[in-house]
Amino acid sequence: MMDLDAIDRNILRLLRLDARMSNASIATEVGLSPSACLRRIKLMEKSGVIRGYTALVDTGNVDSTIAVIINITLERQTEDHLDRFEAAVRKYPEIRECFLMTGGSDYLLRVEVANASEFESIHKEILAKLPGVLRIHSSFSIRNVLATKNRK
């Protein structure tokens, strides 16, 4: 992992607010030349600090999807069990996010579905077949109250 200085953290803050912000605008905000700013961004991308860029979609305006938050508890928390579970999760694009957690469950997953029937299929065909799973607890969202976005 690379060491980030204050300028790198400021660049990341600006990209989190608006990943489409031009390099010239970012450079001006952080006090660098555009070429120096771009070099820093490319270095953060190459080192994995920046893993990618995405669009935040208001699903209420695009299609009717329901976010399902899933807490997974594994049978064992050994390195081998964690590695096998994580490798399996990465194979399924239906699983949008996966977090290793502290507290009552080992992992928190997020999937998006059109309806309960679609989630039932994901539950049967994917979640229940993930290696080492002891317990699955799912909650359906009512609506998204806040997603990271530019709040100007």
C-alpha positions in Angstrom: 0.0 0.0 0.0 1.4 3.4 -0.9 1.7 6.2 1.7 -0.8 9.0 1.0 0.1 12.6 1.8 -2.4 15.4 2.4 -2.6 16.2 -1.4 -3.4 12.6 -2.2 -6.1 12.5 0.4 -7.5 15.8 -1.0 -7.5 14.3 -4.5 -9.4 11.3 -3.2 -11.9 13.5 -1.4 -12.6 15.4 -4.6 -12.9 12.2 -6.7 -15.4 10.8 -4.1 -17.5 13.9 -4.4 -17.4 13.8 -8.3 -15.4 11.2 -10.1 -16.1 13.0 -13.4 -14.4 16.2 -12.2 -11.7 17.2 -14.7 -8.1 16.7 -13.9 -7.5 20.4 -14.5 -10.2 21.3 -11.9 -8.8 18.8 -9.4 -5.3 20.2 -9.9 -6.5 23.7 -9.3 -8.3 22.6 -6.1 -5.2 20.9 -4.7 -2.6 23.4 -5.9 -0.8 21.2 -8.4 -0.1 21.4 -12.1 -2.5 19.2 -14.2 0.4 16.9 -15.2 1.5 16.4 -11.5 -2.1 15.8 -10.5 -2.6 13.2 -13.2 0.6 11.4 -12.2 -0.6 11.1 -8.7 -4.1 9.8 -9.8 -2.4 7.3 -12.1 -0.1 6.1 -9.3 -3.1 5.7 -7.0 -4.9 3.7 -9.7 -1.9 1.5 -10.4 -1.2 0.8 -6.7 -4.9 -0.1 -6.1 -5.8 2.8 -3.8 -8.3 3.8 -6.5 -9.9 0.5 -7.6 -12.3 2.0 -10.1 -15.0 4.5 -10.9 -18.8 4.0 -10.8 -22.0 5.8 -11.3 -24.6 6.2 -8.6 -27.9 5.4 -10.1 -31.2 6.6 -8.7 -33.0 3.2 -9.1 -36.3 4.9 -8.4 -36.0 6.7 -11.7 -34.5 3.9 -13.7 -36.1 0.7 -12.7 -37.6 -0.8 -9.6 -34.8 -2.6 -7.8 -34.7 -3.5 -4.1 -31.5 -3.5 -2.2 -31.1 -6.5 0.0 -28.7 -6.4 2.9 -27.4 -9.9 3.9 -25.6 -10.8 7.1 -23.5 -14.0 6.7 -22.1 -15.9 9.6 -19.5 -18.6 8.8 -19.1 -21.9 10.5 -15.5 -21.0 11.3 -13.4 -17.8 11.1 -10.1 -19.4 10.1 -8.0 -17.8 7.3 -8.8 -20.7 5.0 -12.6 -20.4 5.6 -12.5 -16.6 5.0 -10.4 -17.0 1.9 -12.7 -19.6 0.4 -15.8 -17.6 1.1 -14.3 -14.4 -0.4 -13.1 -16.2 -3.5 -16.6 -17.7 -4.0 -18.3 -14.3 -3.5 -16.2 -12.7 -6.2 -17.5 -15.1 -8.8 -21.1 -13.8 -8.6 -21.9 -10.4 -10.2 -25.3 -10.5 -8.4 -23.4 -9.7 -5.2 -22.8 -6.0 -5.6 -20.8 -5.5 -2.4 -19.2 -7.7 0.3 -17.7 -6.4 3.6 -15.8 -8.4 6.2 -17.3 -7.2 9.5 -16.8 -7.1 13.2 -19.7 -7.8 15.5 -22.5 -10.3 15.2 -21.9 -11.5 11.6 -18.8 -12.2 9.6 -19.8 -10.6 6.3 -22.3 -8.0 5.0 -23.4 -8.4 1.4 -25.6 -6.2 -0.8 -27.6 -7.5 -3.7 -30.2 -5.8 -5.8 -33.3 -7.6 -7.0 -36.5 -6.7 -8.8 -38.7 -8.7 -6.4 -38.8 -11.3 -3.7 -38.9 -14.1 -6.2 -35.6 -13.0 -7.8 -34.1 -12.9 -4.3 -35.4 -16.4 -3.6 -33.4 -17.6 -6.6 -30.3 -15.8 -5.5 -30.7 -17.2 -2.0 -31.1 -20.8 -3.2 -28.6 -20.8 -6.1 -25.9 -18.6 -4.7 -26.0 -17.7 -1.0 -27.0 -21.1 0.4 -24.2 -22.7 -1.7 -21.4 -20.4 -0.6 -18.7 -22.3 1.3 -18.7 -22.4 5.1 -22.0 -20.5 5.6 -23.7 -21.2 9.0 -26.4 -18.5 8.9 -27.9 -16.1 6.5 -30.0 -13.1 7.7 -31.5 -10.9 5.0 -33.2 -7.5 5.2 -35.0 -5.7 2.3 -34.6 -2.0 2.0 -37.6 0.3 1.8 -35.7 3.1 0.0 -32.2 4.6 -0.2 -32.0 7.6 2.0 -28.4 8.5 1.3 -25.7 7.4 -1.1 -22.3 9.1 -1.5 -22.7 11.9 -4.0 -21.8 15.5 -4.6 -23.8 17.5 -2.1 -23.2 21.1 -3.4 
